[in-house]
């Protein structure tokens, strides 16, 4: 038995050693060109905008769903679309934005619904990629409680890094084309635009709520704090429903109602009814959260209409 | 709790250490501990299911004792029938209630009568078909006086809820596994090491191959109407490999885990895709279920001892039932029936020759036979994978079109084809028992490197919440 346990321990240590080495010393060859790598680029653009800007915060329903230039032209305000990927999680995305908030800014939070009722809130593999491959400084924004949720992703992330790194040794000079999920697929407003000229792709439908889902109780506490932090810096928070395809909306209806109710109860109601952001399937590109160009145009006009009263009249 | 989850990665070492270091004083204590571990493992899904397994255990234990003491043949039969009805009643209710109600209403609506009956939101308890069949095998064997009824309730309960094989088999026979719960168990280094290797290979098959293929299978089956025939063929082949790696991966992990605790489970897969006929395939695929149906349904019906007509009916009946066992859907019934039909040429030849046809010794002929058998089996998997029989027929219709001769839409071929190649090469070498690739023969540095690479690869391909296909049965 001792021999068996010794072997098991040795093998475990060996695996831990290799994974640790990979985590800290092996370059993340995939993430460094992926959309996640656009986060520092977007932050750089955002930092240059100055006060009085409109900042959209959320996941890929924003990055693949807005024409920020049109919004900027219509509302006469500088606009930055910080939406990237729901897997980064609402907690990190929101916390990260506070440091950029300035007097007169309007922060529009349009997070995917899953961020309110699944562990998506804390972030998933994408956040681990950001923290270890893209933005190591961001680790300071993550507390122990959040690390606990991220921990299961870390061994997988280290192993994936290694898996991607090994073939890159002999494909080092191979230039990857700028596809829809490339770092360079965003314009200077932060909108993904490469897919605007592409034909739509089929996508998996949304899983229907089973009835067992529960709102994450930490979300409402977190959002209250987030709003306070923004107000302390002279900025405002507006809650906007994410865009979603109508079938997915129906599949998630129970939880969407719960999210809407929770926000209302916390005096943070959506500025528009969620159903008005449930679009028909032909407006979607390759996911029930990603719009094609037609969808982007319609959603952009809807957003302008919804934001106008708050921006122009400076409504609270 | 899934085998491929972080919960299980903590649960297994914990149970292992407690089993050998804390609860090792006596077999009884070990069995009580295994029983508790089994209930924790099963209750992890839904604690309410525990009542069901506890009831099933108590019922079959009581029936076994009753059958053992009762001498009157008529009363014995009555007790036996009662047990069968209750066991199958539970299975029928949880698994087939809505299917029968829906089809009953549909049949009447075709006749012009519109009935309204409520279907229930019945939650299917994980692995109910597996432990019900395992429990039934005990009752049947006691009834047929093939084994003595147990007087040790703890051992019997631990046998039914033995966590490595509780939710997806192998469906063990009481006469094979139950006596192992009575015997003293000592830690065996070689057995444990072999178990660990089997767990690792099982995880590799599931996490690396099956789950990777699953992504493309879902895409292809989800969009079959828009894809060329060649891609649909690719999708069917992917699924054939996916289901093999998924299910045999589970069985490998189950058998390996049982070995860590000093138990030996039956082999469930024996290189089925290298078989040269569909009949042979079924002797090597899901062996525990096939042999269950053979021993408890096919042979009692008369097996192949009667006329050719009777043998044919028995064969088709058993395969249809086997299909129905998998799930309450016409797709499974058609899948079972098709397999039965594909076996019939073998049945006819055996009946006429009065012995099993000899296998060819020519490598080329054997290869052609293997490829043909793989093709037939893959064809049947289309029904198994489709969500409805209509989808399956449309899928097949899509295959047999002009687009069959076009180059398939990529769908991850650069990733999947090397994985499939690795699987078949490794399995072939194991099948042929190539000695230099047997782990004990490898140089320790090479052997440990292989382990390390396999573990890292499993982690690199790991996706959360990827359940095993057979859990739904």
Interface residues (C-beta under 8 A of the other chain):
Chain A: X1 X3 X4 X7 X8 X11 X14 X15 X18 X19 X152 X155 X156 X158 X159 X160 X162 X163 X202 X204
Chain B: X6 X20 X187 X189 X192 X193 X196 X218 X219 X222 X223 X226 X448 X451 X452 X455 X456 X457 X458 X459 X460 X461 X462 X464
